[in-house]
Amino acid sequence: MFQKKTLITVMVASAVLYIALAAGVAMGAPWVQAFDGAVQSAVFPLRSDALTPGIAFTSDLSDTVPCLVVAAAVLVYLLAARRFKAAGLYAGMLATAEVLVEGSKFLLSRPRPYGMNLVEFPWNASFPSGHTFVAIVAVGFAVFVLVKLHPQWPKGARAALATAVVLWVIYIGFTRIYLGVHWPTDVLGSALLCGGVVLPASALLWQRIIPE
């Protein structure tokens, strides 16, 4: 029960913060600009001609095609294991998050940080970060599903997987800011929407419909 209340609390708090952030982005609020400027001032001095190609390559590992590959692999595994409810939840969660992210992009149409980019811009709007969404939802929830379906795995292995996912999400968010293709608040928006709302909602649904 405590876990359920905690998940609900995280969802509500993240939803409120996301709405406030989206409103600030839409209005060009000074605090949004101040936050973006402060983070960029900390990240941009780290730029290096030697590092940028590698960072650009690894950042692209969280793009649409890798997302589809990961999602397809997880779905094939779940269907082969006859875990149909888990497969449906995973697919539904991906679709829901995609709609929320793309809907936000369409409604806000925030321009990318032009003139700060080290690589070519993607075609779509800036807020929230799609790459961060992929890292959190497609990869993060895939690991959640695997860990839940295999409780016999050693605790150390499960903890290592969870830690790797968290570090991967942080790294992808960093790369989007480093490369200048997203504002820091774009990354924060994805973290709040996908990590703070969609993942807890999915965990709650898992508790309700997936037998342990």
C-alpha positions in Angstrom: 0.0 0.0 0.0 2.8 2.4 0.9 4.4 1.7 -2.5 1.1 2.5 -4.3 0.7 5.7 -2.4 4.3 6.7 -3.2 3.8 6.0 -6.9 0.6 8.1 -6.9 2.4 10.9 -5.1 5.2 10.9 -7.6 2.8 10.9 -10.5 0.8 13.9 -9.2 3.8 15.9 -8.2 5.5 15.3 -11.5 2.4 16.1 -13.5 2.0 19.4 -11.6 5.7 20.3 -12.2 5.5 19.3 -15.9 2.4 21.5 -16.4 4.2 24.4 -14.7 7.3 23.8 -16.8 5.3 23.6 -20.0 3.5 26.8 -19.2 6.8 28.5 -18.4 8.2 27.4 -21.7 5.1 28.5 -23.6 5.3 32.0 -22.0 9.1 32.3 -22.2 9.3 32.8 -18.5 12.5 34.3 -17.2 13.1 31.4 -14.8 13.0 29.0 -17.7 15.6 31.0 -19.5 17.7 31.4 -16.4 17.6 27.6 -15.8 18.6 26.9 -19.4 21.4 29.4 -19.3 22.8 28.2 -16.1 22.9 24.5 -17.2 24.3 25.4 -20.6 27.0 27.5 -18.9 28.1 24.4 -17.0 27.9 22.0 -19.9 29.2 24.0 -22.9 32.8 24.4 -21.5 33.1 20.6 -21.6 32.8 20.6 -25.4 35.8 19.1 -27.2 36.5 18.4 -30.8 37.8 15.0 -29.7 34.7 14.1 -27.7 32.0 15.4 -29.9 31.9 12.7 -32.6 31.6 9.9 -29.9 29.0 11.8 -28.0 27.0 12.4 -31.2 27.2 8.7 -32.1 26.1 7.4 -28.7 23.4 10.1 -28.5 21.9 8.7 -31.7 21.6 5.3 -30.0 18.5 6.8 -28.3 16.8 7.8 -31.6 13.7 6.4 -33.2 15.2 3.4 -35.0 17.0 2.0 -31.9 13.8 2.6 -29.9 11.9 0.5 -32.4 14.5 -2.2 -32.3 14.5 -2.4 -28.5 10.7 -2.3 -28.4 10.3 -5.0 -31.0 12.8 -7.2 -29.2 11.0 -6.8 -25.9 7.6 -7.5 -27.5 8.9 -10.6 -29.3 10.3 -11.9 -26.1 7.1 -11.3 -24.2 4.9 -12.8 -26.8 7.2 -15.9 -27.2 7.0 -16.3 -23.4 3.2 -16.0 -23.7 3.2 -13.0 -21.4 0.5 -11.3 -23.3 -0.7 -8.9 -20.6 2.9 -7.7 -20.1 3.3 -7.3 -23.8 0.1 -5.3 -24.1 1.1 -3.1 -21.1 4.6 -2.4 -22.6 3.2 -1.5 -26.0 0.4 0.6 -24.6 2.8 2.5 -22.4 5.1 3.2 -25.3 2.2 4.4 -27.4 0.8 6.6 -24.6 4.2 8.2 -23.9 4.7 8.9 -27.6 1.4 10.6 -27.9 2.1 12.8 -24.8 5.5 13.7 -26.0 4.5 14.5 -29.6 1.4 16.3 -28.4 3.5 18.5 -26.3 5.9 19.2 -29.2 2.9 20.1 -31.4 1.2 22.4 -28.9 4.3 24.3 -27.8 6.3 24.2 -31.0 9.4 25.4 -29.1 12.3 26.3 -31.4 15.6 24.5 -30.9 18.6 26.3 -29.5 19.7 27.7 -32.9 23.4 28.7 -33.1 24.5 26.5 -30.2 24.1 23.1 -32.0 27.1 21.0 -32.9 25.1 18.6 -35.1 22.2 19.0 -37.4 18.8 19.6 -35.9 16.0 17.0 -36.0 12.9 18.2 -37.8 10.5 18.5 -34.9 10.0 20.9 -32.0 12.3 21.0 -29.0 10.1 20.5 -25.9 10.2 17.8 -24.6 13.3 15.8 -25.6 12.4 12.7 -27.6 15.7 11.0 -27.1 15.3 11.3 -23.4 11.8 9.9 -23.7 13.3 6.8 -25.6 15.9 6.3 -22.9 13.4 6.4 -20.1 10.4 4.6 -21.6 11.6 2.2 -24.2 14.8 1.1 -22.4 13.9 1.9 -18.8 10.5 0.1 -18.8 12.0 -2.8 -20.8 14.4 -3.4 -17.9 11.6 -3.0 -15.4 9.6 -5.7 -17.2 12.5 -8.1 -17.4 13.3 -7.7 -13.7 9.6 -8.1 -12.7 9.3 -11.3 -14.8 12.5 -12.8 -13.4 12.5 -12.3 -9.7 15.0 -15.2 -9.4 17.7 -13.1 -10.9 20.3 -12.2 -8.2 19.7 -8.9 -6.4 23.1 -7.6 -7.5 22.2 -8.2 -11.2 18.9 -6.4 -10.9 20.5 -3.5 -9.0 23.2 -3.3 -11.7 20.6 -3.2 -14.4 18.6 -0.5 -12.7 21.7 1.6 -12.1 22.8 1.2 -15.7 19.4 2.5 -16.9 19.5 5.5 -14.6 23.0 6.4 -15.8 22.0 5.9 -19.4 19.1 8.3 -19.0 21.3 10.9 -17.4 23.9 10.5 -20.1 21.5 10.8 -22.9 20.0 13.9 -21.4 23.6 15.3 -21.0 24.4 14.6 -24.7 21.3 16.5 -25.9 22.4 19.5 -24.0 26.1 19.1 -24.9 25.3 18.9 -28.6 23.1 21.9 -28.4 20.0 20.2 -29.9 17.8 20.7 -26.9 17.4 23.2 -24.1 18.0 21.8 -20.6 14.3 22.3 -19.8 13.5 20.0 -22.7 15.4 17.2 -21.0 13.8 18.1 -17.6 10.4 18.0 -19.2 10.9 14.5 -20.6 12.2 13.4 -17.2 9.1 14.7 -15.5 6.6 13.5 -18.1 8.1 10.1 -18.9 10.0 9.2 -15.7 7.7 10.9 -13.2 4.2 10.3 -14.8 4.3 7.5 -17.4 6.6 5.0 -15.6 4.8 5.2 -12.2 1.4 4.9 -14.0 2.8 1.8 -15.8 4.1 0.3 -12.5 0.6 0.8 -10.9 -1.0 -0.9 -13.9 1.5 -3.7 -13.6 0.5 -4.3 -10.0 -3.1 -4.4 -11.0 -3.2 -6.6 -14.1 0.0 -8.7 -14.1 0.0 -11.7 -11.8 3.2 -12.0 -9.7 
